[in-house]
C-alpha cells in the first residue's frame, strides 16, 4: 500500500539514480563543475522531486503531469550521460545505466496505471 511518495518504487529507484549520478560526477573534470556536471545533477534530482511533488497534488491530472515532467528529466539525464561518455568525461558504472533503465520502466508503468484507472 502506498501511503507516501517514499513508498513508490519509482521514487525509490529515482533516489538511487540521483545518488549514483552525484557519486559518478565527482570524478568529472573541474572545468565541468558548473557545466555538464551541474546539469546532470539537476536533472537527476528533478526526477524524484517531481515524483514526490506530483504525489502530493490533489488531482490525478496534476500527478500525471508531474510524472511526465519526471520522465522528461530522465530523458534529459540520459542524453547528458551519453554526451559525457562520448566526450570521455565520464564512464558511467553499470549500476547507473541499470538504474536509469529501471527508473524509466517503473515510472512509465506508474503513468500507464494512472492513465487506465477509472475516475
Protein Blocks (a to p, Z undefined) as FASTA:
>chain_A
ZZbfklpmklmmmmmmmmmmmmmmmmpcfklmmmmmmmmmmmmmmmmmmmmmmmmpmbfk
lmmmmmmmmmmmmmmmmmmmmmmmmnopaccdfklmmmmmmmmmmmmmmmmmmmmpcZZ
